[in-house]
Amino acid sequence: MYGKVCIVTGCSSGIGREVALSLASMGAHVVMACRNVEKAEQVRKELLQELEQMRYFKSFLILY
């Protein structure tokens, strides 16, 4: 999925949020299509934090 652009609806919770996280972790550029901008911004920050933790964890596994 690296480099692909994916539009995901319903990203502010549930399956849509998990799909956005999964696609982003595979290197896709994710466009979050949400109705509530404030909630979407909060979820975006959370997803970025989770992705950063995933990268650290993957690096840790590779090193050891």
C-alpha positions as a LaTeX table, in Angstrom:
\begin{tabular}{lrrr}
\hline
Residue & $x$ (\AA) & $y$ (\AA) & $z$ (\AA) \\
\hline
Met1 & 0.00 & 0.00 & 0.00 \\
Tyr2 & 3.07 & 2.23 & 0.17 \\
Gly3 & 2.46 & 5.48 & $-1.68$ \\
Lys4 & $-1.20$ & 4.78 & $-2.47$ \\
Val5 & $-3.85$ & 7.38 & $-1.62$ \\
Cys6 & $-6.82$ & 5.97 & 0.31 \\
Ile7 & $-9.98$ & 7.81 & 1.29 \\
Val8 & $-11.59$ & 6.37 & 4.41 \\
Thr9 & $-15.01$ & 7.46 & 5.65 \\
Gly10 & $-16.09$ & 7.23 & 9.26 \\
Cys11 & $-12.55$ & 7.57 & 10.60 \\
Ser12 & $-13.54$ & 9.17 & 13.87 \\
Ser13 & $-14.41$ & 5.83 & 15.50 \\
Gly14 & $-14.85$ & 2.10 & 15.12 \\
Ile15 & $-13.93$ & 0.22 & 11.99 \\
Gly16 & $-13.15$ & 3.34 & 9.99 \\
Arg17 & $-10.57$ & 4.43 & 12.56 \\
Glu18 & $-8.91$ & 1.02 & 12.57 \\
Val19 & $-8.89$ & 0.88 & 8.76 \\
Ala20 & $-7.22$ & 4.31 & 8.62 \\
Leu21 & $-4.60$ & 3.18 & 11.16 \\
Ser22 & $-3.95$ & $-0.07$ & 9.29 \\
Leu23 & $-3.60$ & 1.62 & 5.90 \\
Ala24 & $-1.31$ & 4.31 & 7.29 \\
Ser25 & 0.86 & 1.69 & 8.98 \\
Met26 & 1.31 & 0.06 & 5.57 \\
Gly27 & 2.55 & 3.34 & 4.09 \\
Ala28 & $-0.62$ & 4.63 & 2.44 \\
His29 & $-1.55$ & 8.31 & 2.37 \\
Val30 & $-4.88$ & 8.35 & 4.21 \\
Val31 & $-7.53$ & 10.99 & 3.59 \\
Met32 & $-9.93$ & 11.05 & 6.54 \\
Ala33 & $-13.46$ & 11.89 & 5.39 \\
Cys34 & $-15.37$ & 12.86 & 8.54 \\
Arg35 & $-18.39$ & 15.00 & 9.41 \\
Asn36 & $-17.06$ & 16.35 & 12.69 \\
Val37 & $-13.83$ & 18.29 & 12.10 \\
Glu38 & $-12.97$ & 18.69 & 15.80 \\
Lys39 & $-13.34$ & 14.98 & 16.50 \\
Ala40 & $-11.42$ & 14.11 & 13.32 \\
Glu41 & $-8.52$ & 16.32 & 14.39 \\
Gln42 & $-8.37$ & 14.59 & 17.77 \\
Val43 & $-8.43$ & 11.15 & 16.13 \\
Arg44 & $-5.71$ & 12.25 & 13.68 \\
Lys45 & $-3.45$ & 13.17 & 16.61 \\
Glu46 & $-4.16$ & 9.82 & 18.30 \\
Leu47 & $-3.44$ & 7.89 & 15.11 \\
Leu48 & $-0.15$ & 9.71 & 14.62 \\
Gln49 & 0.87 & 8.81 & 18.17 \\
Glu50 & $-0.05$ & 5.16 & 17.62 \\
Leu51 & 1.88 & 5.07 & 14.35 \\
Glu52 & 4.94 & 6.48 & 16.07 \\
Gln53 & 4.72 & 3.78 & 18.73 \\
Met54 & 4.35 & 1.10 & 16.04 \\
Arg55 & 7.47 & 2.32 & 14.25 \\
Tyr56 & 9.44 & 2.19 & 17.48 \\
Phe57 & 8.14 & $-1.29$ & 18.25 \\
Lys58 & 8.99 & $-2.57$ & 14.76 \\
Ser59 & 12.49 & $-1.09$ & 15.04 \\
Phe60 & 12.90 & $-2.77$ & 18.40 \\
Leu61 & 11.93 & $-6.14$ & 16.94 \\
Ile62 & 14.32 & $-5.76$ & 14.01 \\
Leu63 & 17.25 & $-4.77$ & 16.22 \\
Tyr64 & 16.88 & $-7.74$ & 18.54 \\
\hline
\end{tabular}
